[in-house]
């Protein structure tokens, strides 16, 4: 999380996470997050609300854990970075979209409780084929040690 591009969002999941795998075997999960902002209009004294929708992308173990733990309606705290990607549509039109690439995802405990279960560390293994195969273990990001205790 460098270059000042860090975002933290708190909102509700709008669709169940979808887990896919890249051709190289890395897991990638995507889901939607709705973030509400509510304020009182000083002239009318009425409450007003605005909702923003974000697409969240989770890679590797984070993506697999999100798919096992999160469903539509879950209130989450997501920390990550904004990333814009561009492509050409089938009609030849240029398209782009801004997504949040998640570094951390956790439940909001303001209105709910959660039980945390620590997963065993996954060892590197060859892909077994099919969409349910486990991805090979990727190299850790710079400055991160897989043997480091997460909590």
The 8 nearest C-alpha neighbors of each residue, nearest first, counted from 0:
[[1, 5, 4, 80, 2, 79, 3, 102],
 [0, 2, 3, 4, 5, 80, 79, 81],
 [1, 3, 4, 0, 5, 80, 81, 6],
 [4, 2, 1, 5, 0, 80, 6, 81],
 [5, 3, 2, 80, 1, 81, 0, 6],
 [6, 4, 80, 79, 3, 0, 7, 81],
 [5, 7, 79, 80, 78, 8, 4, 81],
 [8, 6, 78, 77, 79, 9, 5, 76],
 [9, 7, 77, 76, 10, 78, 6, 34],
 [10, 8, 76, 75, 34, 77, 7, 74],
 [9, 11, 34, 33, 74, 75, 32, 8],
 [12, 10, 74, 33, 72, 32, 73, 13],
 [11, 13, 32, 71, 72, 73, 31, 14],
 [14, 12, 31, 71, 32, 11, 72, 33],
 [15, 13, 71, 31, 12, 30, 16, 70],
 [14, 16, 70, 71, 30, 17, 13, 69],
 [17, 15, 30, 29, 66, 28, 14, 18],
 [16, 18, 28, 29, 15, 30, 19, 66],
 [19, 17, 28, 27, 16, 66, 26, 29],
 [20, 18, 27, 26, 28, 17, 21, 130],
 [19, 21, 26, 25, 24, 27, 22, 130],
 [20, 22, 24, 25, 23, 26, 19, 27],
 [21, 23, 24, 20, 25, 134, 26, 19],
 [24, 22, 21, 25, 134, 20, 135, 126],
 [23, 25, 134, 21, 22, 20, 135, 26],
 [26, 24, 134, 21, 20, 59, 23, 27],
 [27, 25, 20, 59, 58, 19, 134, 62],
 [26, 28, 58, 19, 62, 57, 18, 20],
 [29, 27, 18, 62, 57, 17, 56, 16],
 [30, 28, 56, 16, 17, 55, 57, 27],
 [29, 31, 16, 55, 14, 54, 15, 17],
 [30, 32, 54, 13, 12, 53, 14, 55],
 [31, 33, 12, 53, 11, 13, 52, 10],
 [34, 32, 52, 11, 10, 51, 13, 12],
 [33, 35, 10, 51, 50, 9, 52, 32],
 [36, 34, 50, 49, 33, 37, 51, 48],
 [35, 37, 49, 48, 50, 34, 38, 51],
 [36, 38, 48, 47, 35, 49, 46, 39],
 [39, 37, 47, 46, 40, 48, 36, 45],
 [38, 40, 46, 45, 44, 47, 41, 37],
 [39, 41, 44, 45, 42, 43, 46, 38],
 [40, 42, 44, 43, 39, 45, 38, 46],
 [43, 41, 40, 44, 45, 39, 46, 47],
 [42, 44, 45, 40, 41, 39, 46, 47],
 [45, 43, 40, 41, 42, 39, 46, 47],
 [46, 44, 43, 40, 39, 47, 41, 42],
 [45, 47, 39, 38, 40, 44, 48, 37],
 [48, 46, 38, 37, 39, 45, 40, 49],
 [47, 49, 37, 36, 38, 50, 46, 35],
 [48, 50, 36, 35, 37, 51, 47, 34],
 [49, 51, 35, 34, 36, 33, 52, 48],
 [52, 50, 34, 33, 35, 53, 49, 36],
 [51, 53, 33, 32, 34, 50, 31, 54],
 [54, 52, 32, 31, 55, 33, 51, 98],
 [53, 55, 31, 98, 30, 99, 32, 56],
 [54, 56, 99, 30, 29, 31, 98, 100],
 [57, 55, 29, 100, 28, 101, 99, 58],
 [58, 56, 62, 28, 101, 27, 61, 100],
 [57, 59, 27, 62, 26, 61, 28, 60],
 [58, 60, 26, 62, 61, 25, 27, 63],
 [61, 59, 63, 62, 64, 58, 26, 57],
 [62, 60, 64, 59, 63, 58, 57, 65],
 [63, 61, 57, 28, 58, 65, 60, 59],
 [62, 64, 60, 66, 65, 61, 67, 59],
 [65, 63, 67, 61, 66, 62, 60, 68],
 [64, 66, 68, 62, 67, 69, 63, 61],
 [67, 65, 63, 64, 16, 68, 69, 62],
 [66, 68, 64, 65, 69, 63, 70, 62],
 [69, 67, 65, 66, 64, 70, 63, 73],
 [70, 68, 65, 66, 67, 73, 71, 16],
 [71, 69, 15, 73, 72, 16, 12, 68],
 [70, 72, 15, 14, 12, 13, 73, 69],
 [71, 73, 12, 11, 13, 70, 74, 14],
 [74, 72, 12, 11, 71, 70, 75, 69],
 [73, 75, 11, 10, 107, 106, 72, 12],
 [76, 74, 106, 107, 105, 10, 9, 11],
 [75, 77, 9, 105, 8, 104, 107, 106],
 [78, 76, 104, 8, 7, 103, 75, 9],
 [79, 77, 7, 103, 101, 6, 102, 8],
 [78, 80, 101, 102, 100, 6, 5, 99],
 [79, 81, 5, 100, 4, 99, 6, 82],
 [82, 80, 99, 98, 100, 4, 97, 83],
 [81, 83, 98, 97, 99, 80, 84, 100],
 [84, 82, 97, 96, 98, 95, 85, 81],
 [83, 85, 95, 96, 97, 82, 86, 98],
 [84, 86, 95, 94, 96, 83, 93, 87],
 [87, 85, 94, 93, 95, 88, 84, 92],
 [86, 88, 93, 92, 91, 94, 89, 85],
 [87, 89, 91, 92, 90, 93, 86, 94],
 [90, 88, 91, 87, 92, 93, 86, 94],
 [89, 91, 88, 92, 87, 93, 94, 86],
 [92, 90, 88, 89, 87, 93, 94, 86],
 [93, 91, 88, 87, 90, 94, 89, 86],
 [92, 94, 87, 86, 88, 91, 95, 85],
 [95, 93, 86, 85, 87, 92, 88, 96],
 [96, 94, 85, 84, 86, 83, 93, 97],
 [95, 97, 83, 84, 98, 85, 94, 82],
 [96, 98, 83, 82, 81, 84, 99, 95],
 [99, 97, 54, 82, 81, 55, 100, 83],
 [98, 100, 81, 55, 80, 101, 79, 56],
 [101, 99, 56, 80, 79, 55, 57, 98],
 [100, 102, 79, 57, 103, 78, 99, 56],
 [101, 103, 79, 78, 100, 104, 57, 77],
 [102, 104, 78, 101, 77, 79, 105, 61],
 [105, 103, 77, 76, 78, 75, 101, 102],
 [106, 104, 76, 75, 107, 77, 103, 74],
 [107, 105, 75, 76, 108, 74, 104, 113],
 [106, 108, 75, 109, 74, 76, 105, 111],
 [109, 107, 111, 112, 110, 106, 113, 74],
 [108, 110, 107, 111, 112, 106, 74, 75],
 [111, 109, 108, 112, 107, 74, 106, 113],
 [112, 110, 108, 109, 113, 107, 106, 74],
 [111, 113, 108, 114, 110, 109, 107, 106],
 [114, 112, 115, 111, 106, 108, 107, 105],
 [113, 115, 116, 112, 106, 117, 68, 111],
 [116, 114, 113, 117, 118, 68, 106, 112],
 [117, 115, 118, 114, 119, 113, 68, 64],
 [116, 118, 115, 119, 120, 149, 150, 114],
 [119, 117, 120, 116, 121, 64, 115, 60],
 [120, 118, 121, 117, 122, 116, 60, 64],
 [119, 121, 118, 122, 145, 117, 146, 60],
 [120, 122, 119, 123, 136, 118, 60, 124],
 [121, 123, 124, 120, 136, 135, 119, 134],
 [124, 122, 136, 135, 121, 125, 134, 137],
 [125, 123, 135, 122, 126, 136, 134, 133],
 [124, 126, 135, 127, 123, 134, 133, 24],
 [127, 125, 128, 132, 134, 133, 124, 24],
 [128, 126, 132, 125, 129, 133, 131, 124],
 [129, 127, 126, 132, 130, 131, 133, 24],
 [128, 130, 131, 132, 127, 126, 20, 133],
 [129, 131, 132, 20, 128, 19, 133, 18],
 [132, 130, 129, 133, 128, 20, 127, 19],
 [133, 131, 127, 128, 130, 129, 126, 134],
 [132, 134, 126, 131, 135, 24, 127, 124],
 [135, 133, 24, 25, 126, 26, 136, 132],
 [136, 134, 123, 124, 125, 24, 137, 133],
 [135, 137, 123, 134, 122, 138, 124, 121],
 [138, 136, 135, 139, 25, 59, 123, 134],
 [137, 139, 140, 136, 141, 145, 135, 143],
 [140, 138, 143, 137, 141, 144, 145, 142],
 [141, 139, 143, 142, 138, 144, 137, 145],
 [140, 142, 143, 139, 144, 138, 145, 0],
 [141, 143, 140, 144, 139, 145, 147, 138],
 [144, 142, 141, 140, 139, 145, 147, 146],
 [143, 145, 147, 146, 142, 139, 140, 141],
 [146, 144, 147, 143, 139, 148, 120, 149],
 [147, 145, 144, 148, 143, 149, 120, 139],
 [146, 148, 144, 145, 149, 143, 150, 142],
 [147, 149, 150, 146, 145, 144, 143, 117],
 [148, 150, 147, 145, 146, 117, 144, 143],
 [149, 148, 147, 117, 115, 116, 146, 118]]
